[in-house]
Amino acid sequence: MRRSITRSFLMPAVAALLASTAAQAADPLTDAIQAAYAPYRVALYKTNSGNATEAIQAVGDAQAQWQQVSARFGMQPPAPYAQDKALAAAFAQVSGVYAKAATEVAAQQLTEAHETLEEVREVLARLRQRNQVVVFSDHMNAYHAAMEHALNEGPALLDQPDGLTRLAMQVGVLDHLAAQLQTQAGAALSGNAEFSGLLKAVLASVGNVKTAVLAQDTQATKAALGKLKGPYSKLFMKFG
């Protein structure tokens, strides 16, 4: 999860979370996509782990799961996707991403495959957004985009005279989106002890950045920023 998706996703994602007309997942296609998202998350993790054998297996599993979704729904999607004229193109795009990633992992290009796989997250997020569907993954994606934005720009900002003040605005967004992970989790997730523990770690990591920024402590802020990605990655891997 190295590549920032801020330019293509951050503002649309936040808008999607706030849209009062957005539907919650309750249709077979969304459920199937979410089921296929589990092996996708594993593929992302494995291509970032350095183990080529496990990465090949994980990408293959994710690709096979997506092929089932495409075969079942590609020609006759249910509501609310039935009128989406771009759905076939989105399905083809995801299939193309998996094909490219499979070629890359076979060539031991794990970093490239990881970056390639990131596009699946973006394509599916745009697909849901167009059709006014919101799932917990969208809240995770919105947080991820804000986190990457802070990680990419934070170090440079801290070298500037007003850097902490400018970074504080980004941290405010991150803090809000972290809170959304808690309030939008739903009963099934909220009642899961493992989820609660992993989410607590994410909230604590954001709280540490916020505390350091408010204290105007540059070194503590740098250290806290460096500890954001770990807790998020663990939560994403299991529940994202």
N, C-alpha and C positions, 0 to 999 in steps of 0.2 A: 504493500500500500504506500508506495513511495511517491507516485505521481499525484500532484494536486489536481483536483477536478473543480477547483473554485471557478474558473472562467466559464465553464459550461453548466455548472450545476448549483452553485451555492444559492444564488438569489431565487431561481426557480424552485429549489427544494424548500426554502423558507416560505415562499409564497404558497406552495402546495400544502405545507403543514398548517397554514393559517386559513386556508380556504374552507369556509363553513359548509360549502356544498359538496365537499369531497366525501366519497363513500368509503366505508370500511370494507376490508376484504371479506366477501361472502359469496364468491362465485367460483366455479370449478377451475377456470383458467388461472385466476390469481392464486388459488390454493396450489395448483400444479406448479406454477412458477416459484412459489415460496418453497415447495418441497424440493425443487431442482436447485434452489439457492443454497441448500445445505452442502451438497458436494462441491458447489462452486466456491464456497468459502474455504473448504478444505484445499481445493486446488490453488487458491490464492495463497494460503498459508504454506503449502508444500513447495510452491515455486519460489517462495521466499526463504526456504529453510536450507537450501544447498544440497538436498538429497535428490539426485536426478531420478533414481529408481522410483521413489515414492511420488515425485512430482509427475512422472509419466503416468503412473497408475491413477493419481488423483485427477489429472486433466482428462484422462480417458473416461473415468467414472462420471465426471461432470458433463462431458460431451454426450455420453450415452443417455444420461438423464434428460438433457435438453432435447435430444433427438426424439425422445418419447413425447415430450410436451409438444414439440413442433408437429409430429405426426398426428397427434390427437386433436390439436386445436388450430393448426395452421390454416386449414381450409374452411373450417366452420367454427369460428370463435363465438362464445356465448356473450350475452350482455354482461357488462357494459362495453365490451370490445367489438361487438358485431359490426358497428358502423365505422370503425377506425380503418381508414383507407391506407394508413401507413403501417398496419400491423404486420402484413406479409414481409415488408421491407425490414422491419425490426427483427422479426424472427430470422430472416436470412442474415442479417447483420450479426446477430448473436452466434449463429451457426458458423459464420465466417471467422469470428473471433476465436472460437474453439478450435477450428481447423488450423488457424495460424499458430495458436498457442501449442497445439499438439506437435506441429512441425518444429517449433522452437525448442520444446523440451526434449524432443528426440535428438536434436542437435546439441544438447547440453547447454542451451541458451536460457537458463532459468530466469535470469533477471529480465531478459526481453519478454519471456513468456508471462512473467508476473505483470509487467507493464501492459502487455496486450490484454490480459484478462480483466484488467480494471475497466475496460470499455463495456463489459457486460453489465456492470453495475449501473453505468450511465444510461445505456440503452433501455434497460428495464425500468429505471426510474422515470425516464421520459415517457415510456409507454404507459405507465400507471398514471402519471400526471395528466397526460392528454385525455385519459378516460376517467379522471376524477376518482381515482382509487388511491387510498393511503394505507400503508401497512407499517409495521414497526421498523422494517428495514429502511423506510424513507426517513425516519427520524435518526436512525443510525447514520445514514448517508449524509444528512444535513450536518450532523455533528462532525463527521469525518471531514467534510469539506472545510468547515470552520477551523478544525484542528490543523489540517494541512496548511491552511492560509496563515495561521499563527506561527506554525513551525517554519514555514518558508520565509516569512517576512520578519518574524520576531527578532532573530539575531542581528539583522541589518538595522532594524529600528533601534535596538538597544545601543548601537554605536552613535546614534544621533542625539543632540541635546534634548529634544522633546520626545525621544523615543518611547519612554515609559508611558507618557501621557497618550501617545498615539496607539501604543500596544494595548492600553487599558480598554479602548473602544472594541478591539477585537476580542479581548478576554470577556468583555460584557456579553458579546454575541455567543461566545463559547459557553459561558456560564448558563445563559438562557437555554441553549440547545441541550446542554447536559441535563438541566432540570426537566426538559421535555422527555428525555429518555425514561425518566421516572414516572411522570404523569401520564404518558401515553403508552405505557407498557401493557396495560390490560391485566385482567385478573389472573389469567393463566401464568403469565410471566411474573407478575408481582408476587404470586404465591410460591414461586420456585426459589428455594433457598440458594441454589447455585447462582441463579440470575441475580438475586439480591446482593450476594457477596461481590460478584464481579462488577455490578453497577456501583456499589459503594466505593470500590476502588477507583472507578472512573470519576465519580463525583469528588472524591478526595484529591485526585490529581489536579482537577480543575480548581478546586478550592486552594490548593497550594500555590498555583500560579496567581490566582486572584489576590491572595494574601501578600505575596511577594511584590506584585505590581503596586498594590495600595501602599505598601511600606516603602515604595520607591527604591527597592533594593535590586540593583541590576544583576549582581552575581546570583542572588537567590532566584531571580526570575529566570535566568538562563538555565539554572539547574532544574527548576520546576518544569520548564518547557521540555527539557530533555526526558522527562518522565511521564509525558502525556500519552505517547503512542502505545506503550506496553499494556496498560490497563484496557485501553480501547480495543487493541488487537485481540486480547483474550475474550472480551465480551462479544466482539464481532464474530470470532471463530465459532462460538457456541450458539449465539442467539441473534446475530446480525442479519 
